[in-house]
Amino acid sequence: EIYNKDGENYRFHPAYRGIDHPVNFNLGKIEGGNWASSVPSSCTFEARVGFFPGVTIDEVKRDVESTLHEAATEMGLGLEISYRGFHADGAVLLSEYVDGKRKHDALDDGGTGERSLQREFVETIQKCHGLASSSSISEGIEKSESLPLKPITCTCDARFYSSLYQDPTKVAVTCYGPESTNIHGVDESVSLKSMRDVT
């Protein structure tokens, strides 16, 4: 319910198009009761709430609180909500790129024939990766543009250099690293081949 207010997918961000379940409400910890033979008098749970860039922390807190209070009222339960730990707004690291490709209407040369900082940055990383990766060594640098640009569904310190805090025409930042699956899951894994290719 929190992610589908008014029939919308919580102000979906186009960078996450095609990604299954890009944001999560993870109920990761539950505690309650004193011993197995008594009915618990209280229950405490902790959750991690993700949300899209463009949605503010205050908006998320408001919607989480209203949803939980409504459910608690229906069940006749008391409820206390508190916040601790890390809070961060969603960030767009490469605002010129959406869906892994440069937007057609993105700021670029403005008719001057010069390429933008973000375009130079991305193309340089792609070419360096292509030259260093095992597939391109054997097949030639024609494959150097194959490094995909993918949005991440977590947060990292790169956000401090993103368009949240910096001018994207002067500062460009991204995260570059190996491919992984099921991050923070019991079967989390990292591709050894991609680890080799990026180091």
KETI-193814 format. One record per atom (N, C-alpha, C, CB): x, y, z; residue in three letters. Coordinates in pm, whole numbers, plus 50000, padded with zeros to 5 digits. Glycine has a CB too. Layout:
<nodes>
XYZala
...
</nodes>
This chain:
<nodes>
500824987950000glu
500005000050000glu
500865012650000glu
499075000050121glu
501965012250072ile
502815024150081ile
503365027949944ile
503975021750178ile
503645017949860tyr
504255020649731tyr
503245022549619tyr
505185009649696tyr
501995022349650asn
500985023949547asn
499905033749589asn
500355010549514asn
500315044949649lys
499355055149688lys
498635060649565lys
500065066549765lys
497325061749574asp
496505067349467asp
496715060249333asp
496795082049451asp
497015047249341gly
497165039549218gly
498475041949145gly
496055042649126gly
499385049849200glu
500665052349136glu
501755044049202glu
501015067349142glu
502805041149126asn
503925033349179asn
504905042449251asn
504635025649066asn
504385049849347tyr
505165058649433tyr
506135067449355tyr
505925050549534tyr
505585074749255arg
506385083849173arg
507595076949113arg
506825095849256arg
507305067049033phe
508315058848968phe
509345067348895phe
507665049048871phe
510625063848909his
511685071048839his
512045063348712his
512935072848930his
512125070248596pro
512345063148468pro
513655055448460pro
512305073048356pro
514645058748543ala
515915051448539ala
515755036948579ala
516935058148630ala
514655033748651tyr
514445020148701tyr
513485012148615tyr
513925020648842tyr
513185017148496arg
512275009948407arg
512874996348370arg
512005018348278arg
512044985848381gly
512494972548345gly
513124964748459gly
513454973348234gly
513304971148576ile
513884964248691ile
512774958948780ile
514824973748770ile
512824946248810asp
511804939948893asp
511994944149038asp
511854924648880asp
510974950249096his
510974954049237his
512164962949273his
510984941449325his
512244974849216pro
513414983549239pro
513504989549378pro
513414994549140pro
512384991049449val
512414996249585val
511784986149680val
511685009949594val
512244986049804asn
511794975849899asn
511414981750034asn
512884965449918asn
510414975550094phe
510104977450235phe
510514964350301phe
508564981050261phe
511674964350365asn
512214951950419asn
512024951350570asn
513704950550384asn
511134942550614leu
510914940250757leu
511974930250803leu
509454934950786leu
513114935350848gly
514264926850871gly
514454922051013gly
515444933950830gly
513704927551110lys
513904923451249lys
512584924351324lys
514984932351318lys
512234913651397ile
511004913151477ile
511344907351614ile
509894904651406ile
510884913851720glu
511084909051857glu
509784910351934glu
512234916851928glu
509444900352016gly
508244901152096gly
508144889852196gly
507034901152008gly
507494892452308gly
507274882152408gly
508444879852501gly
506934869352341gly
508144873252617asn
509164870152716asn
509524855352720asn
508704874552851asn
508514846752698trp
508784832452691trp
507684825652611trp
508884826252832trp
507914813052574ala
507064806552474ala
505644803952518ala
507674793752433ala
505374803552649ser
504034799752697ser
503134811552732ser
504174791052816ser
503564823752704ser
502724835352731ser
502434842952602ser
503394844652833ser
501264849452600val
500904857852486val
501754870652493val
499364861152485val
502484874152388pro
503324886152393pro
502494898652421pro
504074887752261pro
502994907052510ser
502304919552542ser
502754930952452ser
502544923352687ser
503844928852380ser
504334939152289ser
505154932652178ser
505194949752365ser
505334940052072cys
506144935451959cys
506894947451902cys
505254928551850cys
508164945451878thr
508984955951818thr
509534950751685thr
510134960251914thr
509424958951581phe
510034954951454phe
510774966651392phe
508954949651357phe
511784963251314glu
512604973251245glu
512554970451096glu
514074973051298glu
512484980951019ala
512364979550874ala
513304989150803ala
510914981950829ala
513674985450686arg
514424994250597arg
513504997950482arg
515754987350544arg
513315010850457val
512375015650356val
513135022350243val
511345025450418val
512985017050123gly
513595023250006gly
512585031449929gly
514215012649915gly
513065040749849phe
512165049049768phe
512935055049652phe
511515060249855phe
512205060249555phe
512805065249432phe
513395079249449phe
511775065349321phe
514395082649367pro
514845096549362pro
513675105749329pro
515985098249259pro
513655117449390gly
512565126849368gly
511505126349477gly
511925124149236gly
511525115849559val
510635114749674val
511445118449798val
510015100149687val
510915127149882thr
511675131849998thr
511505122450117thr
511235145950036thr
512455123150208ile
512395115150330ile
511145118450409ile
513645117350416ile
510795131150419asp
509595135150493asp
508335129150433asp
509485150250497asp
508265128550300glu
507095122450235glu
507005107550269glu
507175124450081glu
508145100750266val
508155086450297val
507725084050442val
509565080450272val
508275091850534lys
507895090350674lys
506405092650694lys
508695100050762lys
505875102750628arg
504445105750641arg
503605094150593arg
504095118350562arg
503955088350478asp
503155077450422asp
503305064550502asp
503545074950277asp
504515061850551val
504725050050634val
503905051250763val
506225048150667val
503985062850827glu
503275064950952glu
501765063950934glu
503645078351012glu
501235070250831ser
499775069950811ser
499285055750781ser
499375079350696ser
500075048150703thr
499685034450670thr
499705025450793thr
500615028750562thr
500765026650875leu
500875018350995leu
499845022151100leu
502285019351053leu
499615035251118his
498615039551216his
497215034951176his
498645054951231his
496915035451049glu
495615030851001glu
495415016051029glu
495455033550850glu
496475007951002ala
496384993551027ala
496274990551176ala
497594986250968ala
497044997951259ala
496994995751404ala
495624999351461ala
498085004051475ala
495015009951411thr
493695014051457thr
492645003451425thr
493295027451393thr
492724997851304glu
491774987451264glu
491884975051353glu
491994983551119glu
493084972151402met
493314960351486met
493214963551635met
494684954551457met
492954976151669gly
492834980051809gly
494144979451885gly
491834971351876gly
495234982551819leu
496554981651880leu
497154995651902leu
497484973251794leu
497984996852004gly
498765009052022gly
499985008551931gly
499175010752169gly
500535020051900leu
501665020451808leu
502565032151840leu
501165021251663leu
503855029651847glu
504865040151859glu
505875038351747glu
505575039551999glu
506225049351680ile
507165048951569ile
508355057951601ile
506475053351436ile
509535052751583ser
510745060751603ser
511715057951490ser
511405057751741ser
512655066851469tyr
513625065551360tyr
515035066051416tyr
513425076651254tyr
515875057651360arg
517285057951396arg
518105052751279arg
517555049551524arg
519375055151283gly
520215050351175gly
520275059851057gly
519735037051129gly
520575054250942phe
520905061950823phe
519645066550749phe
521775053850731phe
519625079250710his
518555084850628his
519185091450505his
517675095050709his
518675088850387ala
519255094850267ala
518195096450158ala
520425086450216ala
518205107950094asp
517355110049977asp
517915102049860asp
517275125149941asp
517035098249768gly
517485091449647gly
518315100849561gly
516295085949567gly
519325095549496ala
520225103849417ala
520335098449275ala
521615104449482ala
520475107449179val
520735103849040val
522205106949013val
519785111548941val
523005096648988leu
524435098748971leu
524785104648835leu
525175085748990leu
524145099648729leu
524395104748594leu
523075109648537leu
525025093648502leu
522765122248567ser
521445127548529ser
521255128348378ser
521245141248590ser
522315128148303glu
522225128848157glu
521835115348096glu
523535133548099glu
521935104748175tyr
521675091248126tyr
520475085148198tyr
522905082348145tyr
519525080048120val
518375072948174val
518185060348091val
517075081948172val
517805049348157asp
517665036448090asp
518985031748030asp
516605037247980asp
520115036248088gly
521415031948041gly
521885038847915gly
521385017448017gly
521095048347865lys
521465055447742lys
521345070547766lys
520575051047622lys
522125077947689arg
522085092447704arg
520765097847652arg
523265099047629arg
520155106447730lys
518885112247690lys
519085121347568lys
518255120147807lys
518165120747474his
518285128747352his
518205143647381his
517195124947254his
517475147347486asp
517325161547517asp
518305166147623asp
515895164347562asp
519325157747652ala
520265161147758ala
521145172847717ala
521135149147792ala
521605180347816leu
522555190947791leu
523795185047728leu
522895198447921leu
524195190247614asp
525385184947550asp
526225196547499asp
525025175147435asp
526365197547369asp
527295207647319asp
526685221347303asp
527845203147188asp
525335222347308gly
524705235347291gly
525035241847159gly
525105244547402gly
525375233547059gly
525715238946929gly
527185242546914gly
524885250846901gly
527995240147017thr
529405244047012thr
530285232846959thr
529885248147150thr
529745220746946gly
530545209546902gly
531305202647014gly
531505214046798gly
531145207147138glu
531835201247252glu
530915191247322glu
532315212147350glu
531505180347368arg
530735170447441arg
530705173747590arg
531305156447418arg
529635169447656ser
529475172547798ser
530455164447883ser
528045169747843ser
530665169048007leu
531525162048102leu
531025147948128leu
531615169848233leu
529715146348145gln
529155133148174gln
529365123548058gln
527675134248207gln
529185128547936arg
529365119847819arg
530825115547808arg
528905127047690arg
531755124847826glu
533175121547821glu
533525111447931glu
534035134247837glu
532965113548049phe
533215104948164phe
532755090648138phe
532515110448288phe
531515089148092val
530945075948067val
531685068847954val
529465077048035val
531945075847845glu
532605069547731glu
534035065447766glu
532615079047611glu
534705073247849thr
536075069747890thr
536075056947974thr
536715081247969thr
535135055948070ile
535035043848151ile
534715031748065ile
533975045548260ile
533785033247971gln
533405022147885gln
534585017447799gln
532235026147795gln
535355026947747lys
536485023147663lys
537595016447745lys
537045035447590lys
537855021947865cys
538875015847951cys
538465001847994cys
539115024648075cys
537205000148025his
536704986948064his
536844977247947his
535234987748111his
536494981847829gly
536584973347711gly
538014968947683gly
536034980547590gly
538964978047700leu
540374974647678leu
540894964947783leu
541214987247678leu
540404966247906ala
540904958148016ala
540214944648030ala
540774965648145ala
538984943447981ser
538224931148001ser
538704920147908ser
536724933547979ser
538534907747952ser
539034896347877ser
538354894947742ser
538854883547957ser
537054898347734ser
536324896547609ser
536854905947501ser
534834898947630ser
537224918147541ser
537674927847443ser
539124925747403ser
537494941747496ser
539904919647492ile
541314917047459ile
541394907647339ile
542064910947580ile
540494897747336ser
540524888047228ser
539754892547105ser
539984874947276ser
538774901347122glu
537904905047012glu
538174919046959glu
536484904047054glu
539044926547024gly
539334939946978gly
538514950347051gly
539084941046830gly
538894962947038ile
538254973647115ile
536884977447062ile
539144985747117ile
536444970746953glu
535094973546903glu
534044970747009glu
534794965346779glu
534344962347108lys
533414958747213lys
533474968447331lys
533684944647262lys
534264979147320ser
534494987847434ser
533254995547479ser
535574997547401ser
532214996247395glu
531005003347433glu
529994994047501glu
530385009747311glu
530354981447526ser
529384971747575ser
529144972547726ser
529844958047541ser
529954980247800leu
529754981347944leu
528404987847971leu
530894989448011leu
527444980548033pro
526104986248053pro
526064996248168pro
525104975148078pro
525175005748157leu
524895015148265leu
523605010548333leu
524785029948213leu
523685007348462lys
522525002248533lys
522305010148661lys
522704987248565lys
521055013348694pro
520795019848824pro
521005010048938pro
519355025548828pro
521405015149054ile
521555006549171ile
520385009149266ile
522915009149243ile
520004998849339thr
518834999949427thr
519245001249573thr
517934987849409thr
520465005849595cys
520935008449731cys
521525022549733cys
521994997749777cys
522155026249841thr
522795039349846thr
524285037749873thr
522145048249953thr
525055048049838cys
526495047749862cys
527005062149869cys
527255039649750cys
528265063849903asp
528815077149922asp
528905085249794asp
530175076149983asp
528745078749679ala
528775086149553ala
527655096549547ala
528645076549435ala
526615094749627arg
525495104149626arg
525935118349661arg
524425099649724arg
527015119749739phe
527475133049778phe
528085140749661phe
528495131849891phe
528395133549553tyr
528935139949433tyr
527905139949320tyr
530215132949389tyr
526675136349352ser
525625135349251ser
524955148849233ser
524585124749291ser
523915148849149ser
523185161149121ser
522415166449242ser
522225158949007ser
522355158349351leu
521745163449475leu
522555175049532leu
521635152249579leu
523875174149517tyr
524755183849582tyr
525695191049486tyr
525575176949686tyr
525855185849364gln
526835191449272gln
526195195049139gln
527995181749250gln
526855203749066asp
526435207448932asp
526925196748835asp
526995221648892asp
526005189148769pro
526435178248681pro
527225182848559pro
525245170648636pro
527225195848531thr
528065200748422thr
529505202748467thr
527505213748367thr
529735201648600lys
531075203548653lys
531615191248726lys
531085215348747lys
530705182648776val
531115170848851val
530345158748798val
530855172849004val
531045148048767ala
530425135448724ala
530905124348815ala
530755132348575ala
530005115348854val
530345104348944val
529505092148909val
530145108449093val
530055080448931thr
529295068148915thr
529895057349005thr
529275063548766thr
529285045749008cys
529825034149080cys
530255023948976cys
528765028049180cys
531475019248988tyr
532015009748892tyr
532514997548970tyr
533155016048807tyr
532024985848935gly
532444974049009gly
531904961348949gly
532024975149153gly
532114950049017pro
531694936948965pro
530184935048971pro
532384925849042pro
529714925248895glu
528294921848894glu
527964913049014glu
527914914748762glu
526804915549073ser
526384907649189ser
524904904149175ser
526644915249321ser
524484894149252thr
523074890149252thr
522604888349396thr
522874877149170thr
521324890949416asn
520674888749546asn
521424895349662asn
520544873749573asn
521784908049642ile
522554915349743ile
521784915749876ile
522864929649694ile
522484912749985his
521954912050122his
521034900050142his
521204924850155his
520974891150046gly
520174879050061gly
521034867550113gly
519534875149928gly
520384856450149val
521124845050202val
521994838550094val
520154834650260val
521644840649967asp
522434834949858asp
523114845849776asp
521544826349768asp
523514856549842glu
524234867449777glu
525504862149709glu
524594878549879glu
525794867449590ser
526984862649519ser
527564873749432ser
526644850449434ser
528834872049396val
529534881349308val
530164873349195val
530624889649386val
530044878349074ser
530634871748958ser
532154872848962ser
530094877848828ser
532834861448963leu
534304861548966leu
534884867148836leu
534834847348990leu
534224864148724lys
534714869348597lys
534644884548595lys
533904863548481lys
533514890148642ser
533404904748642ser
534334910948744ser
531964908948670ser
534604903748855met
535584908548952met
536964909648888met
535634899249074met
537304899648808arg
538574899948737arg
538614911548636arg
538824886548666arg
537524913648566asp
537484923748461asp
537574937948512asp
536244922148381asp
537124940248635val
537114954148685val
538284957248778val
535814956848758val
539164947448800thr
540294949948889thr
541624948448816thr
540254940449010thr
</nodes>
